[in-house]
């Protein structure tokens, strides 16, 4: 999902995204929805949440972090 779309979603939930990185915005959205703040964490290695909105971004983010 595009960064601007994530910001728009967060702002619609009343989350101030000023100077926040993508991962932190997604964590704030997950927290607001009473979900586990798992985006980009080690939990992604064992994720079974096929319907998660963030799944594809999360797995590619996690893969990029491991490559570094």
C-alpha positions in Angstrom: 0.0 0.0 0.0 1.2 3.5 -0.8 2.5 5.6 2.0 0.0 8.4 1.3 -2.9 5.9 1.5 -1.6 4.6 4.8 -1.3 8.2 6.1 -4.9 9.0 4.9 -6.2 5.9 6.6 -4.4 6.8 9.9 -5.7 10.4 9.8 -9.2 9.1 9.3 -8.8 7.2 12.5 -7.5 10.3 14.3 -3.9 9.3 14.3 -1.3 12.1 14.0 1.2 10.9 11.4 3.5 13.9 11.5 7.2 12.7 11.1 6.2 9.1 11.5 7.7 6.3 9.4 5.5 3.8 7.6 6.1 1.1 10.1 5.2 3.3 13.0 2.0 4.5 11.3 1.0 0.9 10.7 1.7 0.0 14.3 -0.5 3.0 15.4 -3.3 1.7 13.2 -2.9 -1.8 14.5 -3.0 -0.5 18.1 -6.1 1.7 17.3 -7.8 -1.4 16.0 -6.9 -3.4 19.1 -4.7 -5.7 17.0 -1.1 -6.9 17.8 1.5 -4.4 16.6 3.2 -7.0 14.5 4.1 -5.3 11.2 7.7 -5.9 10.3 8.5 -7.7 13.5 9.9 -11.3 14.0 6.3 -12.4 14.3 6.0 -12.1 10.4 8.3 -15.1 10.1 5.4 -17.3 11.4 2.4 -15.2 10.3 -0.8 -17.2 9.5 -3.0 -14.1 9.0 -3.8 -14.6 5.3 -6.5 -11.8 5.3 -4.3 -9.1 6.9 -4.3 -5.8 5.0 -0.6 -5.4 5.7 0.6 -8.9 4.8 2.3 -8.3 1.5 4.0 -5.1 2.7 5.0 -6.8 6.0 6.5 -9.8 4.4 8.5 -7.8 1.8 9.6 -5.3 4.6 10.8 -8.1 6.7 12.6 -9.7 3.8 14.3 -6.4 3.0 15.4 -6.0 6.7 16.9 -9.5 6.7 18.8 -8.8 3.5 20.7 -5.8 5.1 
